[in-house]
Amino acid sequence: MADLFDILLGVARDSGMLREGTATGGGTTTTVNSVGRDEDADVFNGGTAFIVYDAGGAAAAPEGQSKLVTDFASGGTITTQAFSAAVVSGDYYGVMNKRYPRWAMIQAVNESLRDIGRVGTVDSTTLDTAASTREYNLPVVAKYDLRQVWLAQTTAAPFRWRRLRTWRTEWTSGGAVGKLIFDEQLPAGYGIKLIYMAEHPAVRDDTGQISDYVPRQRLIAEAVMRLYRWRLIKVGSSNATAIQLFNEASAKLERIKRLYPIHEPEKLPQLWMENKPYTTIETNV
């Protein structure tokens, strides 16, 4: 599953503005590359720094974090908002200037998610089976178009999910509460996974999760096109370079849409039989 950091890094790379390198040292607010950064002072001020890869190879912090650049000193010291851990020698990073600021990239991602519309959404943390319970309150967003229900076969990862068909939904309290109702008592203490259609929530932090039903390549292309449109509006329609970038991004997006369509999760008929023996079907590898 992609997160916002993955998408922002893809947008930054596709924009052509990202400059990558290997740190020779640093701290929580500095990334130093004394041998690979020879740009003029302040060139990256107001831009964005990404920590792409942890030198230890364990994906430890600050890998996967992006921060606002507050200063760049000639000689290769990038000063940023604080990462959650210090940058160390060997960490792989990227940095870009303020032409496409971080907030504008995030805005472009969220505009793209909004315009994509309803997508498949997976929730495997909200509900667990309980003793003497056949009815469960659904999350509000899941009650409108619940497509699939899965039951964990273990209480710890890997869960070995199995798909259930012996369930139905019902709205109570004048439609305010959605109920997930099983036709028999399930064993207690196991996770329930819900797959439903819903508008994608906005993502703001690097760790914000993107639905698996939204192809990463498509979301990046959508966001880049909107980012170029934002830039075109800012610099004016007389800027030939901005027009060319926007047109190229729009054409690329149309190709990406054909290659990476957005699929909806399948909805199969439920098999409702009261008080039948407990069974599960369809193993998901």
N, C-alpha and C positions, 0 to 999 in steps of 0.2 A: 504494500500500500504506500502510495506517495504521500508526502506531507508538503506543507507550504514551502519549506526550504528547498525541496527538490524542484518545485515548480519555479520558484524565484531564480534558482541557479540556472535552470534551463532557459528562462526568459533572458537573464543577464548574458548568457553565452550566445543565444540567438540574436541578441541586439548588436553583437559585435563590439561591445564596450568593455567586456570583462578582460582584465589582465591577471593572469594566474602565475603562481610561482611557489617556491618552497621557502618557508621561513628559516632564518638562521638563529632565531631567538624571539623573545617577546614576553608578554605578561598578560594579565586579564584585560588591559586596555591598550596594549600595543602589540603589533605584529611587525617584526623586523626582518627585512631581507636586505642585508648589507651588500650583497653581491649581484642582485638581480633587478633592483629598482633604481633607475637613474633619471626618472622624470623630474621636472621642476617642482620646487616646493609648492604646496597647496593645490596641486593639480587634482587630487582626489577628494579635497574637502567637500563635505556635503554628499559624498557618494556612499557606496555600500561595500562592506568587506564581508566575505564569506570564508568560513573555515570548512574546506571541502573534505579533508582527510586527516585523521589522527595518525601521527607518526608511529604510534605504537601498534597500529593495525587492529585495535580493539573497538573502534568506533566510539572512543571515549570523548567526553566534552573537552574542548568546544566544537568538535566535529558536528556539522549539521546546524550551526548557528550563524546568523547574519546580523550585522550591526551597522549603524550609521558611522561614517568616518567623520571625525571632528577635526583632524589635522593630518597633513602629510609633510614630513620633513625630508628635504633632499638628503640622500644617503640611505633612504629605504626604511624609515620608521613611520608606520601607519598607526595613528592614534584613533581609537574608536570608543563607543559606548562599551561598557564592561561585558565581556563574555563570562560565562559561568565558571570557567577554568582558564588557566594561563595557556597562551600559545607557546609552544616549545619548538626548538630546532627540529626540522624535519616535517612539521605540519605543512600540509598543502593548502594554499589559500587562493582566493581570487579577490580582486578589488576593481571597482569601477568608479567613474566620476559621477557628478550630480546631474548629467544630462537626463538620465532616467532615474529619478530618486526612488528609494525603497518604497515610500508611501504610494508613489504612482504605480509601481509594479504590483503592489498588493491590491490597489484599487482595480487595476486591469484584470487581475485574477478573479476577484469577486464579481466584477461586471460580467466576466465570461461565464462564471458558474451560474449567475442569475439568468443570463440569456439562454443557457443550455436548457434550463427548465427542470422539470422533475426527473430525478435519476434514482437508480437503485441505491438503497441505503441499508447498511448492515449494522445491527445492534446485537452484540453478544455479551453485554455486560449488565444490562438493566434487570433482567429477570432470571431467577433461579427457582427450580421446583421446590415445593414445600409440602410437608405432611398434611394430609386431610384437606388438600386444596386442589380444586379443579378449575377455578376461575382466577385470572390474574388481570390486574389493571394494566392496560397498554400505555406506553408513552403516547402523548397526544399526537405527535406527528405520525405514529405508526398505525393509528386506528382507521385512517381514511382509505388506505390501499395496501393492506398487508398481503404479500404475495406468497411467502414461504415461512415455515416454522421448523426449526431444527432442534434436536435434543442432544446434548453432550453425553457421550458414553463413559467418560471418566470425569473425575472432579479436579484434575490438574492437567495442564498442557502436556502432550497433545490431546485434544479433547475428542477426536474421532466422532465428528458430528454425524447424526443420522436424521434424515428428513422425515417429518411426521405429516400425515394427512388426516388424522382423526381429530380435527379441531374446527372450531368455528368462531366467528366474532359477533359481538352484540354491543350495541350502544345503550347505555343506561343514563339515568339522571337527565332526561331530556336531550340526550345526545352528547352530554358533556364528558362522559367517561366511556372509553372503549374497553370492552372485556374480551380477553382471549379465553375461550372455554374448551377444555378437553373432554372427550367422552368417557374417560376413565382416569383413575388416579395414577399419576406418574411417580416413579421413585423419587424420593426427596433428596435435595442437595446437589442437583445437576443443573448446569447452565442451559438457558433457552436462547437460541439465536433467532432473531427476527430479521426478515428481509422484506422491505417495503419501498414504495415509491414516495418521494418527498422532494421538496425544494432543498437544494444543497445549502447548508448553513454557511454563513460568511466565515472565512478563516483570517486570523489576524496575527497569530504567533507562528514561529518557525515549525513548531510541532503540530500545528493544525492539520488534521487528517483529511485527505481527499478521497472521496468514494472510489472504490475499485471499479465502479461502473463508468467512471469518467476517464477515458484514455489519457495518460500523461502527455503524449505527443500532441493530442488535440488541444488540451487545455493550455499548453505552452504556446502553441500557434495562435490560439484565440487571444491570449493575453498580449502577445507581441504585436498583433495587429492593432489592438486597442491602445497599446502604449505608443505606437507610431502615430495613431490618429490623435492622441493627446498631444504629442509633440508637434504635429502638423498644425493643430489649432493654436498652439502656443506661438509658433514662429511665423505663421501666416502662409497663405496659399501661394505666395510668390517664391517660396523656398523650394527649388527644384529637387534638392536632395531629399527633403522630407516627403515630398510627393512621391518620388521614386521608391523610397523605403516602404511607404504605406501601400502603394500599388503592388509591390513585390510580396509584401506580407499578406495582403488580401488574396492574391493568386495562390500563394503557398497554402493558406488556410483552406481554400476550396479543395486542393489536392489532399490535404491531411484529412478533411472530413470524409472523403471517399475511402481513404485507406483505413481510418479508425472511426467507424460509426459508433454511436452510443447505443448499446443493447439494453433492453429492459429485462429484469429477472422474470423468469417464466412463472406463471400462476397455474397450478394444476388443480383439478377438482378435489374437494375434500371428501373423505369417506366417513360419514357420520353414522356411528352405531353405538347407542348407549350401552354402557357396562360390558363392552367386549373385552376379552383378555388383552393385556398390555402387549403391543407389538410395535416395532419400529421398522422403517423401510428405507431403502436407498442410501447406502453409505456414500459419504462425500470424501474422496481422497484429498 
